[in-house]
Amino acid sequence: MKELAELDDAARRMLDLAPLAGFGYRDADGRPRSTVVGGEPGFAVVESPTRFAFACDADASGPVSFVFLLPGVGETLRVNGSVAERSNGRIVVAVSQAYIHCARAILRSRLWKPSITSEPPPAPGAPARADVTEGPLSGTQIAGFLATSPFAVVSSWDRDGGSDTSPRGDLPGFVQAIDGHTLVIPDRRGNKRADTFHNLLTDDGFAAALLVPGRTDVLHISGTALVTDDPELLAGMALGSAVPQAALVVTVERAEVTPSHAVAAADLWDDAVRADAATRSELMALTTKQLGTAKPALRRPARALAVFSRLIRRIMDASYRRALRKEGYGDEFPKH
């Protein structure tokens, strides 16, 4: 979906409903940070088409970015901007980009499925887990979290003052420790954007926050990263014959598992808080209209297609499933 320079109807509705967001920022010392914020639907309050505010104690400054998550819904809302004001535990964001992100990361990770209660076997083709005894990635707590996490938000920046936070979803254990200081993250096919890669070419600062379905703590990682297309490394992360197109190699300076009030309060894995069929249809209609706003030539067709939002949802689900089967994920993916 083409990005807009302000919050349109689809973005505002997502902000009204989303109880949680991945949040990328640099702290007062300029260090990269990625975390989760929120706790209840509507925690991000829209002040104007180009500004919203939320409660947060982070010492964020400069460029910031977000991925808003809505339980039971595959698509996410991504927003990029900068800190306009910060005081008394409240941050105001000036919006520069807002757009709906495709659902593959959510589907791959099965993020809204029941909680993972035990450590799964390694993902097919995954490199052998390193015996980490030293460095920021050492310890059974971090090893266990990495082994069971199927979802992360990753944050990066560019030298022109931009920030991006994007979702990554895959089989549990897809973020692999090579040693006590190094992680590797495969990059599967997605929405054909390359924001993280583009940013890392000019600024190697990197941060990520990892989730495990059913848990209310978060693994925070920060350091630097680079992009690799090393054939041997990529082959080790193949799913069947599907080899990732690239990977991120992260040099970790900080790794810490901490309780998250936002995740606990959002109650993400309670079926009662998931978007119902009517809400999903409404969001699909608004998203279709957004296509017409972003591309004026499609305004009339988009307005007409919005009436058939449930049919479009079924078509998109089928398309996502076909694409994921081609990538080696099998057939057991939930509808969203």
C-alpha positions as CSV (number, residue, x, y, z in Angstrom):
1,M,0.0,0.0,0.0
2,K,1.3,3.4,-0.9
3,E,2.1,5.6,2.1
4,L,0.2,8.8,2.9
5,A,1.6,11.9,4.6
6,E,-1.3,12.0,7.1
7,L,-3.7,9.8,9.0
8,D,-6.6,8.9,6.8
9,D,-9.9,7.1,7.8
10,A,-8.3,3.7,7.7
11,A,-5.3,4.8,9.8
12,R,-7.5,6.5,12.4
13,R,-9.7,3.5,12.7
14,M,-6.7,1.3,13.3
15,L,-5.5,3.7,16.0
16,D,-8.9,3.6,17.6
17,L,-8.8,-0.2,17.8
18,A,-5.2,-1.2,18.3
19,P,-4.1,-1.9,21.9
20,L,-0.4,-2.3,21.2
21,A,2.4,-1.0,18.9
22,G,6.0,-1.8,18.3
23,F,7.9,1.5,18.8
24,G,11.3,2.3,17.5
25,Y,13.3,5.4,18.7
26,R,16.7,6.7,19.7
27,D,17.2,7.5,23.3
28,A,18.8,10.7,24.7
29,D,22.3,9.3,24.0
30,G,21.4,8.4,20.4
31,R,21.3,4.7,21.0
32,P,18.8,2.6,19.0
33,R,15.8,1.2,20.9
34,S,12.8,-0.9,20.0
35,T,10.0,-1.8,22.5
36,V,6.2,-2.2,22.7
37,V,3.8,0.5,23.9
38,G,0.1,0.8,24.6
39,G,-2.1,-1.5,26.7
40,E,-5.6,-0.7,25.6
41,P,-7.5,0.2,22.4
42,G,-7.2,3.8,21.5
43,F,-4.0,4.4,23.5
44,A,-2.8,6.6,20.6
45,V,-4.9,9.7,20.6
46,V,-5.2,11.5,17.2
47,E,-4.8,15.2,17.6
48,S,-4.9,16.1,13.9
49,P,-4.4,14.4,10.6
50,T,-0.6,14.8,11.1
51,R,-0.3,14.4,14.9
52,F,-1.1,11.8,17.6
53,A,-0.1,11.4,21.3
54,F,0.4,8.5,23.6
55,A,1.5,7.9,27.2
56,C,5.2,6.8,27.4
57,D,8.2,7.4,29.7
58,A,10.8,6.6,27.0
59,D,13.4,9.3,26.5
60,A,12.8,9.3,22.8
61,S,13.9,12.1,20.5
62,G,14.2,12.7,16.8
63,P,12.8,10.2,14.2
64,V,10.4,7.5,15.5
65,S,8.4,4.7,13.9
66,F,5.5,2.4,14.8
67,V,3.8,-0.9,13.9
68,F,0.3,-1.0,15.4
69,L,-1.2,-4.4,16.0
70,L,-4.8,-5.4,16.2
71,P,-5.5,-8.9,17.7
72,G,-7.1,-11.2,15.2
73,V,-6.2,-9.0,12.2
74,G,-3.4,-9.8,9.8
75,E,-2.6,-6.3,8.4
76,T,-0.8,-3.8,10.5
77,L,-0.6,0.0,10.5
78,R,2.9,1.4,10.1
79,V,3.5,5.0,11.0
80,N,6.8,7.0,10.7
81,G,7.4,10.5,12.0
82,S,9.3,12.4,14.6
83,V,8.9,13.5,18.2
84,A,7.2,16.9,18.3
85,E,6.7,17.2,22.0
86,R,7.7,15.1,25.1
87,S,6.7,16.0,28.7
88,N,5.1,14.4,31.8
89,G,5.2,10.9,30.5
90,R,3.5,11.8,27.2
91,I,4.9,11.9,23.6
92,V,3.4,13.8,20.7
93,V,4.4,12.5,17.2
94,A,4.4,14.5,14.0
95,V,3.4,12.0,11.2
96,S,5.4,11.9,8.0
97,Q,4.2,8.5,6.6
98,A,1.2,6.2,7.4
99,Y,0.2,3.0,5.5
100,I,-1.3,-0.4,5.9
101,H,1.2,-3.3,5.8
102,C,0.5,-6.7,4.3
103,A,-0.3,-9.7,6.5
104,R,2.5,-12.2,5.7
105,A,4.5,-11.5,8.9
106,I,1.4,-12.1,11.1
107,L,0.4,-15.2,9.2
108,R,3.9,-16.8,9.1
109,S,4.2,-16.3,12.9
110,R,0.7,-17.4,13.8
111,L,0.8,-14.6,16.2
112,W,-2.8,-14.8,17.3
113,K,-2.7,-18.6,17.8
114,P,-2.9,-20.2,21.3
115,S,0.2,-19.7,23.5
116,I,3.3,-21.8,22.9
117,T,3.8,-23.9,26.1
118,S,7.0,-25.7,25.3
119,E,10.1,-25.2,23.2
120,P,9.4,-26.3,19.6
121,P,12.0,-28.3,17.5
122,P,14.3,-26.1,15.4
123,A,12.7,-24.7,12.2
124,P,13.5,-26.8,9.1
125,G,16.9,-25.9,7.7
126,A,17.7,-23.7,10.7
127,P,21.4,-23.5,11.7
128,A,22.3,-25.4,14.8
129,R,21.8,-23.4,17.9
130,A,25.0,-22.0,19.3
131,D,26.2,-23.0,22.8
132,V,26.2,-19.5,24.1
133,T,28.2,-19.1,27.3
134,E,29.3,-15.5,27.2
135,G,28.2,-12.2,25.8
136,P,24.8,-10.4,25.9
137,L,23.1,-13.4,24.4
138,S,24.3,-15.8,27.1
139,G,21.9,-17.4,29.6
140,T,19.0,-19.9,29.4
141,Q,16.4,-17.1,29.7
142,I,17.4,-15.4,26.4
143,A,18.1,-18.8,24.7
144,G,14.6,-20.0,25.6
145,F,13.0,-16.8,24.4
146,L,14.8,-16.9,21.1
147,A,13.8,-20.6,20.6
148,T,10.1,-19.9,21.1
149,S,9.6,-16.5,19.5
150,P,7.9,-16.4,16.1
151,F,7.5,-12.6,15.9
152,A,9.6,-9.5,16.2
153,V,9.4,-5.8,15.3
154,V,12.7,-4.4,14.0
155,S,13.7,-0.7,14.0
156,S,16.2,1.1,11.8
157,W,17.1,4.7,10.8
158,D,18.6,6.5,7.9
159,R,21.1,9.4,7.7
160,D,18.4,11.7,6.4
161,G,16.4,11.7,9.6
162,G,14.0,8.9,8.9
163,S,13.0,5.9,11.0
164,D,11.2,2.6,10.2
165,T,9.8,-0.2,12.4
166,S,8.6,-3.2,10.5
167,P,7.2,-6.7,11.6
168,R,9.1,-9.9,11.1
169,G,7.2,-13.2,11.5
170,D,8.3,-16.8,10.9
171,L,8.5,-20.2,12.5
172,P,9.5,-20.2,16.2
173,G,13.3,-19.9,16.6
174,F,13.7,-18.0,13.3
175,V,16.0,-15.4,15.1
176,Q,19.2,-17.5,15.6
177,A,22.2,-16.9,17.8
178,I,25.4,-17.6,16.1
179,D,27.5,-16.8,19.1
180,G,27.1,-14.6,22.3
181,H,27.2,-11.4,20.3
182,T,25.6,-12.2,16.9
183,L,22.1,-12.9,15.7
184,V,21.0,-13.8,12.2
185,I,17.4,-13.0,10.9
186,P,16.2,-14.4,7.6
187,D,14.3,-12.0,5.3
188,R,11.4,-13.9,3.6
189,R,9.3,-12.5,0.8
190,G,7.0,-9.7,1.8
191,N,5.4,-6.6,0.4
192,K,8.4,-5.8,-1.8
193,R,9.5,-3.0,0.4
194,A,13.1,-2.8,1.6
195,D,13.0,-0.1,4.3
196,T,15.2,-1.8,6.8
197,F,17.8,-2.7,4.1
198,H,17.8,0.8,2.7
199,N,18.3,2.3,6.1
200,L,21.2,0.0,7.1
201,L,23.1,1.0,4.0
202,T,23.5,4.5,5.5
203,D,23.1,3.9,9.3
204,D,23.9,0.6,10.9
205,G,22.0,1.3,14.1
206,F,19.5,-1.5,14.8
207,A,17.0,-2.6,17.5
208,A,14.3,-5.3,17.9
209,A,11.6,-6.4,20.3
210,L,10.6,-10.1,20.2
211,L,7.3,-11.6,21.4
212,V,6.2,-15.1,22.3
213,P,2.4,-15.8,22.1
214,G,0.9,-16.2,25.6
215,R,3.8,-14.5,27.4
216,T,3.8,-10.9,28.7
217,D,7.5,-10.3,28.7
218,V,9.5,-9.0,25.8
219,L,13.1,-9.6,24.6
220,H,14.7,-6.3,23.7
221,I,17.8,-6.3,21.5
222,S,19.9,-3.4,20.3
223,G,23.2,-2.9,18.5
224,T,24.2,-2.7,14.8
225,A,23.3,-4.7,11.8
226,L,24.3,-5.4,8.2
227,V,22.6,-7.1,5.2
228,T,24.1,-10.3,3.7
229,D,23.4,-12.5,0.7
230,D,26.0,-15.1,1.6
231,P,24.8,-18.2,-0.1
232,E,26.0,-20.6,2.5
233,L,24.3,-18.7,5.4
234,L,21.1,-18.3,3.4
235,A,21.0,-22.0,2.4
236,G,21.1,-22.9,6.1
237,M,17.8,-21.1,6.6
238,A,15.9,-22.5,3.6
239,L,12.4,-23.9,4.0
240,G,12.4,-26.8,1.6
241,S,13.7,-25.4,-1.7
242,A,12.7,-21.8,-0.7
243,V,15.9,-19.9,0.3
244,P,15.5,-16.5,1.9
245,Q,16.5,-13.6,-0.4
246,A,18.8,-12.1,2.2
247,A,19.4,-12.0,5.9
248,L,20.3,-9.5,8.7
249,V,23.4,-10.1,10.7
250,V,23.0,-8.3,14.0
251,T,26.0,-7.5,16.3
252,V,24.2,-7.3,19.7
253,E,25.3,-4.8,22.3
254,R,22.3,-5.2,24.6
255,A,19.8,-8.1,25.1
256,E,17.4,-8.2,28.0
257,V,14.1,-9.9,28.8
258,T,11.8,-7.6,30.7
259,P,8.1,-7.7,31.9
260,S,5.9,-5.6,29.7
261,H,2.9,-3.8,31.3
262,A,1.7,-2.9,27.8
263,V,1.6,-6.5,26.6
264,A,0.0,-7.7,29.9
265,A,-2.7,-4.9,29.8
266,A,-3.5,-5.5,26.1
267,D,-4.4,-9.1,26.8
268,L,-3.4,-9.9,23.2
269,W,-4.2,-13.7,23.2
270,D,-7.7,-13.5,24.8
271,D,-10.2,-14.5,22.1
272,A,-12.7,-12.0,23.6
273,V,-10.6,-9.0,22.6
274,R,-10.1,-10.0,19.0
275,A,-11.7,-8.0,16.2
276,D,-15.0,-9.5,15.2
277,A,-16.2,-10.2,11.6
278,A,-17.9,-6.8,11.3
279,T,-14.8,-4.9,12.4
280,R,-12.6,-6.9,10.0
281,S,-15.0,-6.1,7.1
282,E,-15.0,-2.4,8.1
283,L,-11.2,-2.3,8.1
284,M,-11.1,-4.1,4.7
285,A,-13.4,-1.5,3.3
286,L,-11.4,1.4,4.7
287,T,-8.2,-0.1,3.4
288,T,-9.6,-0.5,-0.1
289,K,-10.7,3.2,0.0
290,Q,-7.2,4.1,1.1
291,L,-5.9,2.6,-2.2
292,G,-8.1,5.1,-4.0
293,T,-6.8,8.0,-1.9
294,A,-3.1,7.0,-2.6
295,K,-3.7,6.4,-6.3
296,P,-6.3,8.9,-7.7
297,A,-6.7,6.9,-10.9
298,L,-8.1,4.0,-8.8
299,R,-10.5,6.2,-6.7
300,R,-13.7,5.1,-8.4
301,P,-12.9,1.4,-8.6
302,A,-11.7,1.4,-5.0
303,R,-14.9,3.1,-3.8
304,A,-16.9,0.4,-5.6
305,L,-14.8,-2.5,-4.4
306,A,-15.1,-1.3,-0.8
307,V,-18.7,-2.5,-0.9
308,F,-17.5,-6.1,-1.5
309,S,-15.0,-6.1,1.4
310,R,-15.8,-9.6,2.6
311,L,-15.3,-11.0,-0.8
312,I,-12.0,-9.1,-1.1
313,R,-10.9,-10.5,2.3
314,R,-11.5,-14.1,1.1
315,I,-9.6,-13.4,-2.2
316,M,-6.7,-11.9,-0.3
317,D,-6.6,-14.8,2.2
318,A,-6.4,-17.3,-0.6
319,S,-3.6,-15.3,-2.2
320,Y,-1.6,-15.1,1.0
321,R,-2.0,-18.8,1.6
322,R,-0.8,-19.7,-1.9
323,A,2.2,-17.5,-1.5
324,L,3.1,-19.0,1.9
325,R,2.8,-22.6,0.5
326,K,5.2,-21.7,-2.2
327,E,7.6,-20.5,0.5
328,G,7.5,-23.9,2.2
329,Y,5.2,-23.1,5.1
330,G,2.6,-25.8,4.5
331,D,-1.2,-25.4,4.7
332,E,-2.1,-24.8,8.4
333,F,-2.4,-21.1,8.4
334,P,-5.4,-19.4,10.1
335,K,-7.7,-17.0,8.4
336,H,-7.5,-13.4,9.6
